């Protein structure tokens, strides 16, 4: 994909790229969808697993 940052894209394009990264199982592309200071929270987690990254 082009080197366009998520800040330059509309919400639908950001979501489409996130979905494609998930389908491609590409951790690098998926990580590129997040801001540097992003927090990912998991409302349903397994014991011993962090609920927040």
N, C-alpha and C positions, 0 to 999 in steps of 0.2 A: 504494500500500500504506500501511497505517497507520504512524505514527511510532514503532513499537515497535523498540527496539534489539535487536541480535542477542543481547545478554546476557540479555534477557528471554525468549528463545525456546529451544525444545529443538533438539537437533541436526538432527532431520528437517525442522523448519520452516526452519532456517537454510539447509540444503541445498536445499530446495524453492525458497526465494526466490533463492538463487544461481543455480540452474538456470533459473528464470523470467527473471532478468535477462539471462542468456546468450541465451536463446531470443528475448527482446525486443530484444537488441542495445542495451541501455540502459546506457551507461557509468556514469551517475549511480547507478542502482540497484545495479549491480555494485560500485561503489566503497563504497556504504553497507554492504555485507556484510563489509568488512574493518575490523579494529581500527585505530586511529590509528597504532600502532606495528607494524603487520603487516609481514612480510617475505615476498615471493613468490619462490620459487626455482624455476629451470627446469633440470632435470637434462639435458635435451637442448636445446641451443641452437645457433644458427648462428654461425660465426666472425664476430667483430666485434660481436656482440650481448652485452649483459650477461647473466650467468647468474643475477643476483639483483637484484630491485627493492626 
